[in-house]
Amino acid sequence: MTQFARSRPFLIAASAMLALAGSPALAGEATGEPVGVPQVQVIPQPRQETPYLQQNPYYGQDPDVARTVSLGGSCVRCELSGRDLSGATFISATFTGSTLVGANLRGAELVGSNFSGADFSRANLTGATLVGANFSSANFSSAQMTGAEAMGSVFISANLGRANLTGAELNGANMNRANLRSAVLSNAELFGVTLANVDARNVNFSGASVDASNLSNGNFQGAVFRNASLDGARLTGGRFGDADFRGATLDRTDIRGTDLSGARGLTQAQVSEACGDASTRLPSGLRVSACRGRMVVIRPPAPPRPPAPPQTTRNIVVADR
């Protein structure tokens, strides 16, 4: 009995501790009630810091460029095929020989940049601004360029076969020796454009303004000029077999040495507005007056100067989301 009495306080204390072991207070939770036992200190776990790269808002996204980007500097032979570059801005950049096959460049700005030898085949350039840029020997085959603005740009020896340039503005562009075969240029603005030595077979120029442009020595067989304006244009040495001129205007058009013998839709009223020479070939029954006096050369307006390139040492800079 004496031994049991001595052990009783210990058993009571042990029972009290076991009862309090599961209480919220010992688990580090505030209960608002006083507890008559020593407080248990809860050691907080170390905070998991997010890696620096993952703090970037574009981390983990598809490798496409963000919604609004500015691209400058040099990126020769870059591989950008299939990328989403819609709304991107290329300012005085050098992307010679780059590949942009099937890329989305809708609404992009390629201003004062060098894309010579680049591949834009099947790319979407709808509404893009291509002002003052160099696209010599570039490939735009089957590209969508509806409503594009390419004032003063260079497309020498470029391939625009089957490209859709409906409603595009190409005033003052240089397309010497370009391949335009089966392209669509309906309702396009082509004032003062160099179309000399081009392969423009089966091109659709219906409703286009081709005033004061140089079409000399080009192959326009099967082309459609229905309701197009060719006022002041130069067709010297060009071939227009089976071309459709219904409703086209030829006011002061130079057709010296031009073969129009196989053209369709030409009337005497149209031809009387143009001028030619003894080497001009016309459909049976049509006559043209000789060119007299000094020919007036209408020059297209100069393209605007491109803005300064972005001040950065990187090739690609994310401007905002």
Salt bridges, closest charged atoms under 4 A:
ASP199 OD2 - ARG201 NH2 2.70
ASP242 OD1 - ARG264 NE 2.98
ASP244 OD2 - ARG226 NH2 2.86
ASP244 OD2 - ARG246 NH2 2.78
ASP251 OD2 - ARG252 NE 3.99
ASP254 OD2 - ARG256 NH2 2.84
ASP259 OD2 - ARG281 NH1 3.54
